[in-house]
């Protein structure tokens, strides 16, 4: 019988703080590793909350483009006369 792996949150673990130029940084243990290369950080009382910054999807990208350069009537595609092809007798 196959065993199902139970996903659990790792218990708290002490981490090292250090200086990186003028910023304070923390070494994140491998079991807490986050995807990507950017995070959002916020404060909740004495706690810091660090969460991965997900890449925006296609809908967000299109919405951003629409805000930057909205299309007006002058930006619409030109009319194209694309008449159907006439039938040929090939036999």
Buried (B, 14 or more C-beta within 10 A) or exposed (E): EEEEEEEEEEEEEEEEEEEEEEEEEEEBEEEEEEEEEEEEEEEEEEEEEEEEEEEEEEEEEEEEEEEEEEEEEEEEEEEEEEEEEEEEEEE
